[in-house]
Amino acid sequence: MIPGAPGTYASVATTLLFYAAYRISFRIAPELHVSVLCLVTFLGTLASAETSRNCGHEDPQFIVIDEIAGQLLTFFLLPVSLLNLVLGTALFRIIDIWKPFPIRKLEPLGNGVGIMADDLMAGVYANLILQLINWAANQ
């Protein structure tokens, strides 16, 4: 409910929490990452559907669980570094706002699925770009 850019705030907060979890354990097991991502996506879909139905808007700006899921997907199977965290957050937000094909086509899906799906696809795009950047940097 912070005015301004709630999606960006949620992405930055997710990045900071992801980094804090990494620093506490010095690694993030892929199994845990997938489990958290699935839980956030499942609960986010249910909560988004109910909230959007109750407020009468298809994708209200104050729902940010979709940004959390997309941002988590952005960092999947990538080394945790300052460059990846900053680039991942920026790439995810740019792609989420720009919505290149076919992301915009996912928005109309009903029952909270569209709310979550477009951000998850933005996370896939951001992750793939970061994977390529990391691969190229190691060549």
Steps between C-alpha positions, in 0.01 A plus 500: 500500500804731472420766239714528190632179350382205713628240252849647507496518879397133516776401256766685697374357831503149350856549378613618844329207675644256245848641566446485878395133475811432293728677750350309792551158339779585248304321228147448387424139411312473169244273670422767759487770233250296293293417810474863607424609143223239466350592837504873422350433156225272630402721793543811286262367237233423761546830685512705178179344373316569824637851544432607142148359524435686827630836381347476152825550304663238279859579604515763775839667550504423871527125429876442495532127570537458123811720501642292785452178301642650183801643681572165667483329161744757359771382743444125454824302445715812478804585711412746775711807425442872522501525120239222460281646773504853357469390136234243587286754682537758223439249219196354671341842555573614142356181352202503738414858402577461127324160473654364177322223312331283624490643853211740434292209367522330842337789690137417407517148647248484783492394864828660599693304238546803272617715790774249580580366150615825339750565780623141498563526125684830557710310756575230241614762248715681758651170615586393145668835429700473823594141422637617163688788660653265758588245234664766279694642796644155572612430142 
